[in-house]
Amino acid sequence: MTPAARVQAAIEVLDQILEGAPAEKALTGWARRSRFAGSKDRAAIRDHVFDALRQRNSAAHLGGGLSGRGLMIGVLRAQGADLAALFTGAAYAPAALEDAEIAAPATDLPLDVPDWLVELLRESLGEKFDETLEQMRARAPVFLRVNLAKSTVADAQAALAEAGVVTRAVALVDTALEVTECARRIRQAAPYLSGAVELQDAASQAMVAELPLAKGMKVLDYCAGGGGKTLAMAGQVKGQFYAHDAAPRRMADLPERAKRAGVKVTLVDAPQTHAPYDLVLCDAPCSGSGTWRRTPDAKWRFSQEDLADLTRIQAEILDQAQSLVAEDGVLAYATCSFLEAENMAQINAFHDRHPGWETLSSRQYSFADGGDGFFDAVLRRK
């Protein structure tokens, strides 16, 4: 495909997303209908689409309107591309630019988050507000977690290099490697296939590293999802690891991933039957605002009603999970969110409902720390 044809394909996909289709579904549907497209074409179109979604407000402003065409004109203009060379009207290319699209728009760009979230984010982020919103417009780094149960960091890095995947160490946490070249080769690389490395954000790894894990512990990942944090904990120490999720289908791949990683994880539908646990981790469902660089379409679908529902669910999860913790055990709470309502406000409200607990530590990770936006708090019974 020509560069212009890739832009036209991105326009078509973006139009579907703006009509309500999830980004991944729209991209997958286009790929299935377009067997002629090679892997490089699909990757380029995906990059166009996600760049436009990360910068949706400002791209629409620069491109003359909220449409697939407007977003692509805007994001390409921001990148300094030669628009006239791409919008030619030739076969498979977008129609030529109209006079209104050629005119340079005003430079006072809107923020690239929904309007209703601006003040909530400003209050939550404080002095990091401007920096964080600017970083949210860019692609997130790709990180790997070295599985210490199978490899050392140095050995994993060398084996990845042999597969053409170039990495560098990350200051935030010593198990993390940032992929600097050839990220798309990871899933075919021997260290990934053998379970020596897993894809996992650096801040997520750092949060797990801060947990007071000890050999022989009985640990429950109460909101396990795909099980990334379960595997990270099991890769650190030997113990009894249990995984639970309100939607068990999310854990469908966890047994195979655990086998590949060389660790044992028990999936449980009724975690209370195995209680009490020395440590219960609640990686609660949340806005995902700390990961919107990776899932930018979620940013535009998130509503005030969603936030209200999530904060209620988070409180219920904490209330349920605390009853599963052993007398001298630990309750850990985490989100991939920047919003205060989902983070420290939840911990403070939990203390009001359960005064028998104390907070041992809490931390808000920002993009400046080197990973996604995460929050964690570790609590113990008084």
C-alpha positions, 0 to 999 in steps of 0.5 A: 500500500502507498502512504496515501492508501494507508491514510485513506484506510485509517480514515475509514477505520476512524469513521467506524470508531467515531460511530461507536465501534471499539478501536480494536474491533474496527481495526480487526474488521478492516484487516479481515476485509483487506487481505492484500494488506501486509504486516507493515501496512496494518502496523502503519494504519494502526499507528495512524488510528491510535495517534489520531485517537490520542490527540482527538480534540486537537487533531479535529481542531487542526483538521477542520472537524471531528471525522476520520478525514478531519482527524487524519488531516489534523494529526498529520498536520501536527506531525509536519507531513506533506498533506498535498502529497497524501491527499491527492484524489488518486486511486486509493488516496484520500480526496484532494484537500479543499480550500477550508482544509488547506487554511492554517487553523488557529494555534490555540489547541484544546486539551486532548481529554473529555471536557468533564474530566479536565478539572478532575484531572487538574485537581488529581495531578496538581503541578503534573497536570500539563506535563501528564496531558502532553505525555498522554498524547504520545505513544507509551513505551513497551516494557517487558518483565523478566521472570526471575523464576526462569532467567536473570535480567542479563540473560534475558536481555542477551537472548532478546538481542539475539532475536533482534529485540533491543532493550535497556534497563529501567530505573524504576524497577530492576525486573523491567526492560524497555524495548527500544527496537523491534517491539513487534518481534517480541511474541516470536522471540525465544525468551517470550515463548519460553516464559523468560519474559512477559509483556508488563508495564514498568509501573505495574512491575514496580507496584508488585515489587513494593508488596511485602511478599515473603517465601511461603505466603498464601496470596490471593489476586482478587481481581486477577484479570489476565493474571499479569500481577499474579505471575509477577508475584509468583515470579518473585517468591515461592508460595501459594498463589490464588487468582480470582476474577468476577468474570472468570473468562478473563483468566482463560489464558492464565493456566497456560501462561503460568505453565510457560512461566514455570509457576503454579497458580490456582484459579478459584471461583469462591476465594472465601473457601481458601481464606484466610490469605497472608496477602490479598491484592485488589487490582480494582477495575478503574477508569484506566486513565493511567493507561490511556496512551495505550487505549486512547479510545477508552478515554473518549468513551468514559463518562461521569456515570462510569466513574460513579459506577466504578467508585462504588464497585471499588469500595465494594471490592475493598469491603469484600477483600478485607474479610479474606485477609488473615489476622496479621495479613496485608490488603493491597489496593491498586488502580491504573488511574490518575483520578483521586476519587479512585485512589487515595479517596477510596483508601480514606473512605475505607478507613472510615468504614474499617477503622481497624486498618492502617496504611503502611504505604501509598504511591501514585506513579506518573508517566515521569516515573517511566511507566503508566499511571498507577496507584497503590496502597498497602494496608495492615490490620492495626 
